[in-house]
């Protein structure tokens, strides 16, 4: 590990309560939408392949 990076990790801890939400946060509605979309895509692929398991 580089000395500068090690210094940053040692002296600049991640704040416990960040001032703004992380852009990685996802709402329940978004999660449901993504899950539903993935399910539909998989079902469509399965149907187009004639029911074969890949």
MDAnalysis code that builds the backbone (N, CA, C; Angstrom):
import MDAnalysis as mda
import numpy as np

u = mda.Universe.empty(162, n_residues=54, atom_resindex=np.repeat(np.arange(54), 3), trajectory=True)
u.add_TopologyAttr("name", ["N", "CA", "C"] * 54)
u.add_TopologyAttr("resid", np.arange(1, 55))
u.add_TopologyAttr("resname", ["UNK", "UNK", "UNK", "UNK", "UNK", "UNK", "UNK", "UNK", "UNK", "UNK", "UNK", "UNK", "UNK", "UNK", "UNK", "UNK", "UNK", "UNK", "UNK", "UNK", "UNK", "UNK", "UNK", "UNK", "UNK", "UNK", "UNK", "UNK", "UNK", "UNK", "UNK", "UNK", "UNK", "UNK", "UNK", "UNK", "UNK", "UNK", "UNK", "UNK", "UNK", "UNK", "UNK", "UNK", "UNK", "UNK", "UNK", "UNK", "UNK", "UNK", "UNK", "UNK", "UNK", "UNK"])
u.atoms.positions = np.array([
    [0.848, -1.173, 0.000],
    [0.000, 0.000, 0.000],
    [0.895, 1.239, 0.000],
    [0.507, 2.241, -0.750],
    [1.300, 3.460, -0.829],
    [1.244, 4.220, 0.481],
    [2.347, 4.872, 0.825],
    [2.431, 5.603, 2.097],
    [1.379, 6.698, 2.183],
    [1.143, 7.421, 1.085],
    [0.136, 8.484, 1.090],
    [-1.258, 7.948, 1.346],
    [-1.576, 6.818, 0.723],
    [-2.892, 6.219, 0.913],
    [-3.047, 5.738, 2.353],
    [-1.995, 5.157, 2.890],
    [-2.031, 4.695, 4.274],
    [-2.251, 5.870, 5.223],
    [-1.592, 6.988, 4.945],
    [-1.778, 8.187, 5.761],
    [-3.235, 8.647, 5.706],
    [-3.809, 8.654, 4.513],
    [-5.203, 9.080, 4.358],
    [-6.131, 8.172, 5.156],
    [-5.899, 6.878, 5.096],
    [-6.752, 5.935, 5.820],
    [-6.607, 6.107, 7.326],
    [-5.391, 6.411, 7.788],
    [-5.154, 6.562, 9.221],
    [-5.680, 7.875, 9.779],
    [-5.563, 8.951, 9.023],
    [-5.855, 10.273, 9.567],
    [-7.176, 10.861, 9.091],
    [-7.808, 10.279, 8.110],
    [-9.074, 10.802, 7.599],
    [-10.136, 9.704, 7.638],
    [-10.645, 9.395, 8.814],
    [-11.645, 8.329, 8.899],
    [-12.945, 8.721, 8.204],
    [-13.689, 7.720, 7.793],
    [-14.991, 7.957, 7.168],
    [-15.940, 8.465, 8.241],
    [-16.652, 9.573, 7.991],
    [-17.558, 10.097, 9.013],
    [-18.692, 9.126, 9.316],
    [-19.091, 9.077, 10.572],
    [-20.176, 8.186, 10.971],
    [-21.503, 8.639, 10.393],
    [-21.737, 9.945, 10.400],
    [-22.990, 10.500, 9.887],
    [-22.675, 11.458, 8.742],
    [-22.644, 10.944, 7.515],
    [-22.319, 11.825, 6.382],
    [-23.372, 12.922, 6.216],
    [-22.940, 14.068, 5.698],
    [-23.845, 15.199, 5.550],
    [-24.902, 14.955, 4.486],
    [-24.562, 14.230, 3.462],
    [-25.547, 13.937, 2.430],
    [-25.591, 12.435, 2.192],
    [-26.730, 11.981, 1.676],
    [-26.902, 10.546, 1.442],
    [-25.944, 10.065, 0.370],
    [-25.579, 8.837, 0.470],
    [-24.719, 8.229, -0.529],
    [-25.490, 8.075, -1.832],
    [-24.797, 8.232, -2.952],
    [-25.472, 8.021, -4.228],
    [-25.653, 6.526, -4.502],
    [-25.124, 5.682, -3.608],
    [-25.327, 4.241, -3.749],
    [-26.617, 3.790, -3.077],
    [-27.220, 4.700, -2.310],
    [-28.461, 4.341, -1.630],
    [-29.544, 4.088, -2.673],
    [-30.389, 3.113, -2.412],
    [-31.458, 2.768, -3.340],
    [-32.751, 2.635, -2.546],
    [-33.817, 3.162, -3.108],
    [-35.096, 3.106, -2.406],
    [-35.750, 1.750, -2.624],
    [-36.703, 1.454, -1.776],
    [-37.426, 0.195, -1.909],
    [-38.145, 0.105, -3.246],
    [-38.706, 1.228, -3.687],
    [-39.425, 1.252, -4.966],
    [-38.475, 0.945, -6.119],
    [-37.288, 1.548, -6.107],
    [-36.303, 1.279, -7.156],
    [-35.863, -0.178, -7.143],
    [-35.645, -0.727, -5.954],
    [-35.236, -2.124, -5.841],
    [-36.303, -3.046, -6.414],
    [-37.564, -2.773, -6.102],
    [-38.662, -3.593, -6.617],
    [-38.734, -3.489, -8.135],
    [-38.553, -2.274, -8.658],
    [-38.609, -2.071, -10.101],
    [-37.489, -2.839, -10.800],
    [-36.270, -2.761, -10.258],
    [-35.142, -3.470, -10.861],
    [-35.315, -4.980, -10.790],
    [-35.823, -5.471, -9.661],
    [-36.039, -6.907, -9.491],
    [-37.089, -7.408, -10.471],
    [-38.181, -6.643, -10.598],
    [-39.256, -7.026, -11.515],
    [-38.758, -7.040, -12.951],
    [-37.968, -6.040, -13.310],
    [-37.447, -5.964, -14.679],
    [-36.541, -7.155, -14.978],
    [-35.668, -7.504, -14.048],
    [-34.762, -8.642, -14.246],
    [-35.550, -9.939, -14.384],
    [-36.612, -10.089, -13.593],
    [-37.450, -11.280, -13.654],
    [-38.121, -11.385, -15.020],
    [-38.638, -10.253, -15.507],
    [-39.313, -10.261, -16.815],
    [-38.345, -10.583, -17.940],
    [-37.141, -10.026, -17.882],
    [-36.138, -10.287, -18.916],
    [-35.786, -11.770, -18.934],
    [-35.599, -12.355, -17.762],
    [-35.253, -13.778, -17.685],
    [-36.390, -14.644, -18.218],
    [-37.627, -14.292, -17.868],
    [-38.772, -15.058, -18.375],
    [-38.881, -14.950, -19.888],
    [-38.648, -13.762, -20.440],
    [-38.718, -13.569, -21.885],
    [-37.625, -14.372, -22.577],
    [-36.418, -14.371, -22.022],
    [-35.320, -15.143, -22.598],
    [-35.658, -16.632, -22.575],
    [-36.195, -17.095, -21.466],
    [-36.565, -18.504, -21.324],
    [-37.620, -18.884, -22.361],
    [-38.609, -17.994, -22.552],
    [-39.684, -18.259, -23.506],
    [-39.134, -18.308, -24.927],
    [-38.244, -17.368, -25.272],
    [-37.689, -17.322, -26.624],
    [-36.792, -18.517, -26.922],
    [-36.137, -19.052, -25.909],
    [-35.262, -20.213, -26.108],
    [-36.051, -21.517, -26.112],
    [-37.339, -21.441, -25.971],
    [-38.164, -22.639, -26.012],
    [-38.164, -23.417, -24.719],
    [-37.900, -22.754, -23.618],
    [-37.961, -23.410, -22.323],
    [-36.705, -24.148, -21.932],
    [-35.642, -23.993, -22.736],
    [-34.388, -24.661, -22.390],
    [-33.711, -23.954, -21.231],
    [-33.094, -24.713, -20.368],
    [-32.338, -24.137, -19.255],
    [-30.917, -23.902, -19.738],
    [-30.402, -22.673, -19.517],
    [-29.043, -22.366, -20.007],
    [-28.023, -22.572, -18.925],
])
